[in-house]
Amino acid sequence: MLTILEPDIVPVIQQMPGGVLPLTLMLTDEEYPAFIVKAPKEYILSAKINKNFKVYLLPVTVENQTTLGLVTAFFDDEDEPLVIRTPLFLDNFSKDLFRLLRNRWINVHFFDELSRELLVYRAGVVIPDETQKKIDELILLDFSYSKASAIVEGIGRAFSLRTSVDDDQSIDILLSESVFGEEIFRQDIHPRRHSYHGSRGFSHTLLEREEPGGYQEEDIIQCLLLVFQPEQIYFSPKRIYDNEEVCDILVVTENNSLIIQAKDSPNIVVVK
């Protein structure tokens, strides 16, 4: 796991709002091609169940110039999969991405929104000939925020209108071997992340959740800690007169109170 093997990478991943990141690291004097996916647990679970995900290179016209954008798709649903849209520009990100995808084998590391590494796979990369030709002839634009916004919007529209030809020309990432196993249990005992009111002093997480409530509430608290101080957060506060729960999470600031009632469902596949 990169969290263990390359801990210096963790702050980089923590700063990512989400998305994909290609990296080529040097581990034990050898190149280690790593494809980072930072996404909600539903994306990761879809990849785990399907043992694959797809990468689409879709054309988009921006300021009268035709270029390509990237859509990484996780098929929890055949028609409307979960997607990550990534604009491509003439920069090191795109250079690193296409260099990485030229490898026959890569290592895919899945992180959730809280930068917790949940799965690692050795994966095969299958690039159709027509798509490789697109890459070889690719013309990328210089970066600007307006172009990035236009590309993200354009590839979203193009993906929603994709055809069977687009599917056939997508890049397959085939998850062949789970490097550290598929039932990773993570426990966190960092003091600051567990100094809110009502904390047990630790938390743990799993990807597959039969009873999601407690996991979901702790995830929400960890997100709130990015904004609020621990002493402002109350987990499962109780009424003083009957000891009944007021809400799942309460945040109290000098001027406002935030009341949160978390809702979630089991995310496992039930076979009857």
C-alpha positions, 0 to 999 in steps of 0.5 A: 500500500502506498500509505505504507510504502510511500508515506510522503505521497499521502499529503499529495493525495489528501490535497486532491479533491478527488479524481485520478492521478498517474504516478511513476515511483521508484520502489526497490530500485524499480519503476512502480507505475501507480494509478491513483483513484480517489473517489466515494466508496460506491465507485470503489465497490463497483470496481471491486465487484466488476473487477474492472473499470474503463477509461474513455478519451472523448473529443470536445471542441473548445475555442474552435479547437478540438481536443480530448478529455478523460472520463473514468467510468465505474459501471454500477449501472450499464447505462449511467455509470459513476464517472470521474471527468478529467480535463487534459492539457499540455502539461506533466499530468497528461504526459505522465498519464499516457506514459503510465497507460503504455505499461502492460501492467499497472498498480491501481490504488483506491482511496476514499474521500477521506484519503483512506487507502481501501484497495490495491490491485495489479491491473492489466491495461488494454488499449484498442488500436483506434484509441492508441492512434488517437493518443499518438495524434492527440493535440492538447491545449494550454491550461486555463480555468475557462478551458478546463470548465468547458472540457469537463462540461463537453466530455460529460455531454459526449459521454451521456451520448456515447455509442457502442463504438465509444464503448469498444474504443474505451481503455479497459483496466482489468483488476486481476490481482488484489495485492493486499486482499479485498477485506481491508479493515482500517482503524484510526486512533489519531487523537485529534480526529477523535477528540470530539464529544462522544468519541470512543477514541478511535474509529474504523472503516470497511468498504462493504457495510452491512450496517452502514449507520455507524460508519456513515456517521463517523465518516461525516464527522471526519469531514466536519473536522476539516472545517470545525474544531473537535470541541464544536462537534457532538456525536449522538448527543442525548437529552438530559431529561430522558437520555434519548438521542437528539440527532446523529451529529450536532455542531455548535459554533458561536453563532450557529448550530448544525443538526445532522441526521445521517441516512445510508443503506447497506452497500453490499450485493445481496444474493437470494 
